[in-house]
């Protein structure tokens, strides 16, 4: 099998990730914050270690401002629904994933105004287009860091400065970039950062989280047991307990800590350089195939390791199916949970096939993918 669907879930993981999950399940157990015995203290230490590693990666001053969630979709819902109230206005790009688009669509029924700033046909956003969209009732700018369809990297540093200048909350969806591109919450003026564990952070599924600037008090998506202030019926006000009701996925977070530690030791620049090399090869060679259309910037400096394409006369679902069945190559086809992005780049009616290599893929594997696509396009 040649796995080329890392934009959905990274695979394989570093060996340390598998070991950390297995070690917790076999030897530790315990629910963090639930009691004072040895097992629960060790479980709590795992959460603390992971928070501190994430704080290093994202330049977060207080690791306690990071709360763990089941995934980035939950984190995004916490951020959007915890801030926006009827009458508020929010600005996003036109490339947003359904993790942002669907909650906002639901919130518009409750009196939230939503403006989508149009992106270019390659998914790119001109930050100068943001400011004219700001209104007197604008409360937040929310934006993905990179598209899961085209890989296009959006200018979050510039947009963050605009948000700060206007006193707006700036929220970032880092699903496609955390672990592969630098993210600095201070430098980029990020007030709310949402992340997922199972993509480029190299952790397992069922992990994710949210960073909230201490100046922001979010409304709650849920309440429940936190292991703290248990004598009170009110939800704790201090982070991270305020946003962490219920027993966390401690074995998953142990794996996430191992993944983040691998990234910090390897270096973002090393990971990014390798993924750029694979992306350059894919763009260069696939562009030579007659009847094949590639979407996005077609420039590894301006996109993550995602290459989406269509072959004339062949449905994208058939392309992905044949790559799997005939060549053992795993890709993804269809709408990619991003209909707004497909509308933006002009592929809403047909979808696209997406190749997304990761750090553990090789040049030899990429060349085999190119050979397979060439063969399909000729037959």
Secondary structure, 3 states (H helix, E strand, C coil): CEECECCCCCCCCCHHHHHHHHHHHHHHCCCCCCCCCHHHHHHHHHHHHHHHHHHHHHCCCCHHHEEEECCHHHHHHHHHHHHCCCCCEEEEECCCCHHHHHHHHHHHCCCCEEEEECCCCCCCCCCHHHHCCCCCCEEEEEEECECCCCCEECCHHHHHHHHHHCCCEEEEECCCCECCECCCCCCCCCCEEEEECCCCCCCCCCCEEEEECCCCCCCCCCCCCCCCCCCCCCCCCCCCHHHCCCCCCHHHHHHHHHHHHHHHHHCHHHHHHHHHHHHHHHHHHHCCCCCEEEECCCCCCCECCCEEEEECCECHHHHHHHHHHHHCEECEEECCCCHHHHHHHCCCCCCEEEEECCCCCCHHHHHHHHHHHHHHHHC
